[in-house]
């Protein structure tokens, strides 16, 4: 058959099908057995009122190149800098209807001068920032209103790869948008997005504006707070990340109760156990988290942890990689007692690491670095500084020690190392581990000075 004849026959068949097929055909309303078609609509009707749109406004300083010319500014009588109002949008989840509390991402509301929340029923309410935790990228807002709908939380530790989830938010300012997907992976870390990372990965479409919205299971319970995407082209590519609900509940309770996150300092440097580390430390284990170093004066140091210990369980949960340790560290607060199961010299042990509020580290200098021998260092807290300022106090100096030879004196307060702010002995310890040469900023006798340790 010639090509032209083939085309004519195909066209006629298409026209015949068009005019003989019912024009209002649709999916049946019920299955063949009489059961209704499966739908997420009932769950979403109950859940979407708990997700809100968040609009923030901030004043941004704008400098025009023309305004840098003093003659131009004087001639036109304009200031050197002008403020411009910027607006951004995100999502949030109502977690306490009676208290009016809403959880969202910290990057949605950070540096905002004004925050407005729009509910699913169209009401717009002013919101107050209660607290923020940039390390986990969470914040809590408060609104004054009745008729709020709070969403319940599920246990994120029970999630499995392949579970269905729904993302609810306001991508690109499109209100009340829902997308369906599955959990693609659990425990994602090492992405460099936040300080503490233990993300749920999902292929449910997440786009700009979804940040702070809910990731819910098929029962409508929150399993995570949507927070980030990998988008090389600027849009969704099926790789989104959410903060697990078990982390969210701890952080939001801290923010509501205290206005800040009072996270305990465990004081361990750890690595995921691999064959090379297992051989180096002489352990027969094949998985776990190995202690590479212990911060002098820390809670872990006081509990008896040592370099080479292999952590197998944290708070009765298996520890297989660094992400497991970091996710537990994210929710270990002052006042908590963290139980660690470790293997040392092929012998199982259990340690209780107590996160005390009133512990002030007192550490001999040679435990921090050999060059600090002969000196004693203490945490120094500036009670007059609302931001928790302070540093490290040099409480004792032996004139025959190496610390004195480098110029340290009794009563010095170290506030920075290589232009990085130091708040405690642990910060000084980490600075010496990171750099071979340190330039310390010292407060002495009412003046600041510089001192180099090589």
C-alpha positions as CSV (number, residue, x, y, z in Angstrom):
1,X,0.0,0.0,0.0
2,X,1.3,3.4,-1.0
3,X,2.2,5.9,1.8
4,X,-0.5,8.3,0.7
5,X,-3.2,5.6,0.9
6,X,-2.0,4.6,4.3
7,X,-2.4,8.2,5.6
8,X,-5.9,8.5,4.2
9,X,-7.0,5.2,5.8
10,X,-5.6,6.2,9.2
11,X,-7.4,9.6,9.0
12,X,-10.7,7.9,8.2
13,X,-10.3,5.5,11.2
14,X,-9.6,8.4,13.5
15,X,-12.6,10.3,12.3
16,X,-14.8,7.3,12.7
17,X,-13.6,6.7,16.3
18,X,-14.1,10.4,17.1
19,X,-17.8,10.4,16.1
20,X,-18.7,6.9,17.5
21,X,-17.1,7.3,20.9
22,X,-19.3,8.9,23.6
23,X,-18.2,12.5,24.1
24,X,-18.8,12.5,27.9
25,X,-16.8,9.4,28.8
26,X,-15.1,9.5,32.2
27,X,-13.7,7.2,34.8
28,X,-16.4,5.2,36.6
29,X,-17.5,6.5,39.9
30,X,-17.3,3.0,41.4
31,X,-15.2,0.0,40.9
32,X,-16.6,-3.1,39.3
33,X,-17.4,-4.6,42.7
34,X,-19.5,-1.6,43.7
35,X,-16.9,0.0,45.9
36,X,-16.2,3.8,45.4
37,X,-13.0,4.8,43.5
38,X,-10.0,5.4,45.9
39,X,-9.5,9.1,46.5
40,X,-7.4,11.3,48.8
41,X,-10.1,14.0,48.8
42,X,-11.6,13.1,52.2
43,X,-8.1,13.2,53.9
44,X,-7.1,16.4,52.2
45,X,-10.4,18.1,53.1
46,X,-9.5,17.5,56.7
47,X,-5.7,18.3,56.4
48,X,-5.4,21.4,54.1
49,X,-7.0,23.8,56.6
50,X,-4.0,23.1,58.8
51,X,-1.5,24.4,56.2
52,X,-1.2,28.2,55.8
53,X,0.5,30.7,53.5
54,X,3.1,32.9,55.0
55,X,4.0,36.3,53.5
56,X,7.0,38.2,55.0
57,X,8.1,41.7,54.5
58,X,11.6,43.1,55.1
59,X,13.4,46.4,54.6
60,X,16.4,46.0,52.4
61,X,19.1,48.7,52.2
62,X,19.7,49.7,48.5
63,X,22.6,51.7,47.3
64,X,22.7,53.2,43.8
65,X,26.1,53.9,42.2
66,X,24.9,57.5,41.6
67,X,24.4,57.9,45.4
68,X,28.1,57.2,46.0
69,X,29.0,60.6,44.5
70,X,28.9,63.2,47.3
71,X,28.1,66.0,44.8
72,X,25.1,64.2,43.4
73,X,23.7,63.5,46.9
74,X,24.2,67.1,47.9
75,X,22.7,68.5,44.7
76,X,19.6,66.4,44.8
77,X,19.4,66.3,48.6
78,X,19.1,62.5,48.8
79,X,20.4,60.1,51.5
80,X,23.3,57.8,50.7
81,X,21.2,54.7,51.4
82,X,17.5,54.1,50.9
83,X,15.3,51.2,52.1
84,X,13.3,49.1,49.8
85,X,10.5,46.8,51.0
86,X,11.0,43.2,49.8
87,X,8.4,40.4,50.0
88,X,8.8,36.6,50.1
89,X,6.4,33.8,50.6
90,X,6.4,30.3,52.1
91,X,4.2,27.9,53.9
92,X,3.5,26.8,57.5
93,X,1.7,24.2,59.5
94,X,-0.7,24.8,62.4
95,X,0.5,22.6,65.3
96,X,-1.5,24.0,68.2
97,X,-5.0,25.4,67.5
98,X,-5.6,26.6,71.0
99,X,-2.3,28.3,71.4
100,X,-2.2,29.6,67.8
101,X,1.3,28.1,67.1
102,X,2.5,27.6,63.6
103,X,5.8,25.8,62.6
104,X,7.7,26.8,59.4
105,X,11.2,27.0,58.1
106,X,13.5,29.5,59.7
107,X,14.7,30.7,56.2
108,X,11.0,31.6,55.4
109,X,10.8,34.2,58.3
110,X,14.4,35.0,59.0
111,X,15.1,38.8,59.0
112,X,11.5,39.6,58.4
113,X,10.1,42.9,59.7
114,X,6.5,41.8,59.3
115,X,4.9,38.4,59.0
116,X,1.3,37.7,57.8
117,X,-0.4,34.4,57.8
118,X,-3.3,33.5,55.4
119,X,-5.5,30.6,56.4
120,X,-7.2,28.2,54.1
121,X,-10.5,30.0,54.7
122,X,-9.1,33.3,53.4
123,X,-8.5,35.1,56.7
124,X,-5.1,37.0,57.0
125,X,-3.6,37.3,60.4
126,X,-0.5,39.1,61.7
127,X,2.0,36.6,63.2
128,X,4.6,37.0,65.9
129,X,7.9,35.1,65.8
130,X,8.3,33.0,68.9
131,X,11.6,31.5,68.2
132,X,14.0,30.3,65.6
133,X,16.6,27.5,65.2
134,X,18.8,28.0,62.1
135,X,20.7,24.8,62.8
136,X,17.7,22.7,61.9
137,X,15.9,25.4,59.8
138,X,12.8,25.6,61.9
139,X,10.8,28.5,63.4
140,X,7.6,28.9,65.4
141,X,5.0,31.7,64.9
142,X,2.0,32.6,67.0
143,X,-1.3,34.1,65.8
144,X,-4.3,35.2,67.8
145,X,-7.4,33.7,66.4
146,X,-10.1,31.0,66.9
147,X,-11.4,28.4,64.5
148,X,-7.9,27.1,63.7
149,X,-7.2,23.5,62.6
150,X,-4.1,21.8,63.8
151,X,-2.6,18.8,62.2
152,X,-1.5,15.7,64.1
153,X,2.0,14.4,64.0
154,X,3.1,10.8,63.1
155,X,6.1,8.9,64.3
156,X,8.7,9.5,61.6
157,X,10.9,6.6,62.8
158,X,8.2,4.2,61.6
159,X,8.5,5.4,58.0
160,X,9.7,3.1,55.2
161,X,11.0,3.8,51.8
162,X,8.1,3.4,49.4
163,X,5.4,4.8,51.8
164,X,3.0,7.2,50.0
165,X,3.2,10.8,51.2
166,X,1.5,14.1,50.2
167,X,3.1,17.5,50.1
168,X,0.8,20.4,51.0
169,X,1.9,24.0,50.5
170,X,1.9,27.1,48.4
171,X,4.4,26.8,45.6
172,X,5.0,29.9,43.6
173,X,2.3,31.6,45.6
174,X,-0.3,29.1,44.4
175,X,-2.4,28.6,47.5
176,X,-3.4,25.1,48.8
177,X,-1.5,22.9,46.3
178,X,-1.1,19.2,47.0
179,X,1.3,16.8,45.3
180,X,1.6,13.0,45.7
181,X,4.7,10.9,45.8
182,X,6.6,8.3,47.9
183,X,9.4,8.4,50.3
184,X,12.5,7.9,48.2
185,X,15.1,7.7,51.0
186,X,15.5,8.2,54.7
187,X,18.3,9.7,56.8
188,X,19.8,11.9,54.1
189,X,22.7,14.0,55.4
190,X,25.9,15.5,54.2
191,X,24.1,17.8,51.8
192,X,25.4,21.1,53.3
193,X,21.9,22.5,53.6
194,X,21.6,22.8,57.4
195,X,23.8,22.3,60.5
196,X,21.9,19.2,61.5
197,X,20.7,17.0,58.6
198,X,18.5,13.9,58.8
199,X,16.2,14.5,55.9
200,X,13.3,12.5,54.4
201,X,13.7,12.4,50.7
202,X,10.6,12.4,48.5
203,X,9.6,12.6,44.9
204,X,6.4,14.5,45.7
205,X,6.7,17.7,43.8
206,X,8.2,20.4,46.0
207,X,8.9,23.9,44.6
208,X,9.8,27.4,45.9
209,X,7.0,28.4,48.3
210,X,6.5,24.9,49.6
211,X,9.1,25.6,52.3
212,X,7.6,25.1,55.7
213,X,4.6,23.2,54.4
214,X,3.5,19.7,55.5
215,X,4.5,16.3,54.3
216,X,1.7,14.0,55.4
217,X,0.9,10.4,55.3
218,X,-2.3,9.0,53.8
219,X,-4.0,9.4,57.2
220,X,-3.2,13.2,57.1
221,X,-0.7,13.1,59.9
222,X,2.5,15.2,59.5
223,X,5.6,13.1,58.9
224,X,7.9,16.0,58.0
225,X,8.2,19.7,57.2
226,X,9.2,20.4,53.6
227,X,12.4,22.4,53.6
228,X,14.6,22.0,50.5
229,X,14.9,20.8,46.9
230,X,17.6,19.8,44.5
231,X,16.8,21.8,41.4
232,X,19.6,22.2,38.8
233,X,17.1,23.8,36.4
234,X,15.4,25.9,39.0
235,X,12.3,23.7,39.3
236,X,11.2,20.4,40.7
237,X,13.1,17.3,39.5
238,X,11.6,14.9,42.0
239,X,14.2,15.3,44.7
240,X,12.8,17.1,47.7
241,X,13.7,17.0,51.4
242,X,11.7,17.3,54.6
243,X,12.7,17.5,58.3
244,X,11.3,14.4,60.1
245,X,8.4,15.0,62.4
246,X,10.3,13.5,65.4
247,X,12.9,16.3,65.1
248,X,10.2,18.9,64.5
249,X,8.2,18.1,67.7
250,X,11.3,18.4,69.9
251,X,12.5,21.7,68.4
252,X,9.1,23.3,68.3
253,X,8.5,22.4,72.0
254,X,11.8,24.0,72.9
255,X,11.0,27.2,71.0
256,X,7.5,27.4,72.5
257,X,8.7,26.7,76.1
258,X,11.9,28.7,76.1
259,X,11.9,30.9,73.0
260,X,15.2,29.3,71.9
261,X,16.7,25.9,71.5
262,X,18.9,25.0,74.5
263,X,20.8,22.2,72.8
264,X,23.3,20.2,74.9
265,X,26.9,19.9,73.9
266,X,27.8,16.2,73.7
267,X,31.4,16.8,72.6
268,X,32.3,14.1,70.2
269,X,34.0,14.0,66.8
270,X,32.7,10.9,65.0
271,X,33.0,9.1,61.8
272,X,31.1,6.2,60.1
273,X,32.8,2.9,60.8
274,X,34.4,1.4,57.7
275,X,36.9,-1.4,57.1
276,X,40.0,0.9,57.4
277,X,38.8,2.5,60.6
278,X,37.8,-0.9,62.0
279,X,41.3,-2.2,61.3
280,X,42.9,0.9,62.8
281,X,41.0,0.7,66.0
282,X,41.1,-3.1,66.2
283,X,37.4,-3.8,66.3
284,X,35.6,-6.7,64.7
285,X,32.4,-4.6,64.1
286,X,31.3,-3.9,60.6
287,X,29.0,-1.0,61.3
288,X,28.6,1.7,63.9
289,X,29.9,5.2,64.6
290,X,33.5,5.5,65.8
291,X,34.6,8.2,68.2
292,X,37.5,10.0,66.5
293,X,38.1,12.5,69.3
294,X,36.5,13.7,72.6
295,X,36.2,17.4,73.4
296,X,38.0,18.1,76.7
297,X,35.7,19.1,79.5
298,X,32.6,18.1,77.5
299,X,29.7,16.0,78.8
300,X,31.0,13.0,76.8
301,X,34.4,13.5,78.4
302,X,32.9,13.6,81.9
303,X,30.9,10.4,81.1
304,X,34.1,8.5,80.2
305,X,33.9,8.2,76.4
306,X,37.3,7.7,74.7
307,X,38.8,7.9,71.2
308,X,38.2,4.5,69.4
309,X,34.9,3.7,71.1
310,X,32.4,2.4,68.6
311,X,28.8,3.7,69.3
312,X,26.3,1.0,68.3
313,X,23.1,2.6,69.8
314,X,22.0,6.2,70.7
315,X,19.0,6.5,73.0
316,X,18.2,2.8,72.3
317,X,18.3,3.4,68.5
318,X,20.8,1.8,66.2
319,X,23.7,4.0,65.2
320,X,25.1,3.0,61.8
321,X,26.3,6.3,60.3
322,X,27.3,9.8,61.3
323,X,23.8,11.0,60.3
324,X,22.4,8.9,63.1
325,X,24.6,10.6,65.7
326,X,23.9,14.1,64.3
327,X,20.1,13.6,64.2
328,X,20.3,12.6,67.9
329,X,22.5,15.5,68.7
330,X,19.9,17.8,67.1
331,X,17.3,16.8,69.7
332,X,19.5,16.3,72.8
333,X,18.7,19.3,75.0
334,X,20.0,20.7,78.3
335,X,18.6,18.5,81.0
336,X,18.5,15.4,78.9
337,X,20.4,12.2,79.7
338,X,21.7,10.5,76.5
339,X,22.3,6.8,76.7
340,X,25.1,5.5,74.5
341,X,25.9,1.8,73.9
342,X,29.5,1.4,72.8
343,X,32.0,-1.3,72.1
344,X,35.5,-0.8,73.5
345,X,38.2,-3.5,73.2
346,X,35.5,-5.8,71.9
347,X,33.5,-5.3,75.2
348,X,30.0,-3.9,75.2
349,X,29.5,-0.9,77.6
350,X,26.8,1.7,78.3
351,X,27.4,5.3,79.2
352,X,25.0,8.0,80.4
353,X,25.9,11.4,79.1
354,X,24.2,14.1,81.2
355,X,23.5,17.5,79.6
356,X,23.8,19.8,82.5
357,X,23.0,23.5,82.3
358,X,25.5,24.7,84.9
359,X,28.6,22.9,83.7
360,X,31.5,25.2,83.0
361,X,34.4,23.4,81.4
362,X,37.8,23.6,83.2
363,X,40.5,22.1,81.0
364,X,44.3,21.9,81.2
365,X,45.8,23.6,78.2
366,X,47.9,20.6,77.1
367,X,44.6,18.7,76.5
368,X,43.6,21.3,74.0
369,X,47.0,21.6,72.3
370,X,50.6,20.9,73.4
371,X,51.4,24.6,72.8
372,X,49.0,25.6,75.6
373,X,50.8,23.6,78.3
374,X,51.0,25.2,81.8
375,X,47.7,27.0,81.4
376,X,44.2,26.3,82.6
377,X,41.1,27.3,80.6
378,X,37.5,27.9,81.6
379,X,34.3,28.7,79.8
380,X,33.6,32.4,80.4
381,X,30.0,33.6,80.2
382,X,29.1,37.3,79.9
383,X,25.8,37.4,81.8
384,X,25.1,41.0,80.6
385,X,25.1,39.9,76.9
386,X,21.6,38.8,75.9
387,X,23.1,36.9,72.9
388,X,25.1,34.6,75.2
389,X,28.4,36.2,74.6
390,X,31.6,35.2,76.4
391,X,34.7,33.4,75.5
392,X,37.5,31.4,77.1
393,X,39.1,32.6,80.4
394,X,42.7,31.8,81.0
395,X,42.3,31.1,84.7
396,X,45.9,29.9,85.5
397,X,49.3,30.3,83.8
398,X,52.5,28.7,84.8
399,X,55.4,31.0,83.9
400,X,57.4,28.0,83.0
401,X,54.9,26.6,80.6
402,X,54.6,27.0,76.8
403,X,51.4,29.0,77.0
404,X,53.1,31.7,78.9
405,X,56.0,31.7,76.4
406,X,53.5,32.4,73.7
407,X,52.2,35.5,75.6
408,X,49.1,34.3,77.4
409,X,48.6,35.7,80.9
410,X,46.3,34.9,83.9
411,X,43.0,36.7,83.4
412,X,43.1,36.9,79.6
413,X,39.7,36.2,77.8
414,X,40.0,34.7,74.3
415,X,37.1,35.8,72.2
416,X,38.1,34.8,68.7
417,X,40.6,32.6,66.8
418,X,41.5,33.4,63.1
419,X,38.5,35.8,63.0
420,X,36.0,33.2,64.1
421,X,34.1,33.9,67.3
422,X,34.7,31.6,70.2
423,X,32.1,31.1,73.0
424,X,33.6,28.3,75.0
425,X,36.5,25.9,75.6
426,X,35.1,23.5,73.0
427,X,35.3,26.3,70.3
428,X,39.0,26.9,71.2
429,X,39.6,23.1,70.9
430,X,38.0,22.9,67.5
431,X,40.0,26.0,66.3
432,X,43.3,24.3,67.2
433,X,42.2,21.1,65.5
434,X,41.3,23.1,62.3
435,X,44.4,25.4,61.9
436,X,48.0,24.8,62.7
437,X,48.6,28.6,63.1
438,X,46.2,30.6,65.2
439,X,45.8,34.3,65.7
440,X,43.9,34.8,68.9
441,X,41.9,37.9,69.8
442,X,42.5,38.6,73.5
443,X,40.6,40.9,75.9
444,X,43.1,42.0,78.6
445,X,42.9,44.9,81.1
446,X,40.0,46.6,79.3
447,X,41.6,46.4,75.8
448,X,41.6,44.0,72.9
449,X,44.8,42.7,71.4
450,X,46.2,40.0,69.1
451,X,48.4,37.1,69.9
452,X,49.8,34.5,67.5
453,X,50.5,30.8,68.3
454,X,52.5,29.0,65.7
